[in-house]
Amino acid sequence: MLNRFIAAVVAVFSASLLALAAHAATDANKASRAELEAVPGVGPSLSERILDARKTGEFRNWDDLVDRVVGIGPRSADRLSQAGLTVNGSSYKAAGDAAKNAKPAKPAAAADVKPAKPANAAPAAAQR
């Protein structure tokens, strides 16, 4: 009876580890061909294009990957990210949200700055 219980616990634990490994992130800058092809949506031709683009240097971010790899646009980048592909540890949503949430710097308000008076300016009545 105890042996069956231990076997059941080991089986559940092993299945949990396999499920976790299946959803592990795969970084486009570090993954081998086999690791890239393990990501749902990445086949042999797309993995080849990713590896070829990576030869010129690592991808800086998702926008860089989208620009350099033919066949990956915003929609496919989103799908690949949901399937576990990352760029420098970031998901596509994180890359896109950071750009969308960035606020432009406010320009200095000209109304807050008053012009300085000349030091030797006499009142208008005194000059007459």
Secondary structure, DSSP 8 states (H G I E B T S, - for coil): -HHHHHHHHHHHHHHHHHHHHHT--EETTT--HHHHHTSTT--HHHHHHHHHHHTT----SHHHHHHHSTT--HHHHHHHHHTTEEBTTB-HHHHHHHHHH--------GGG------TT---TTTT-
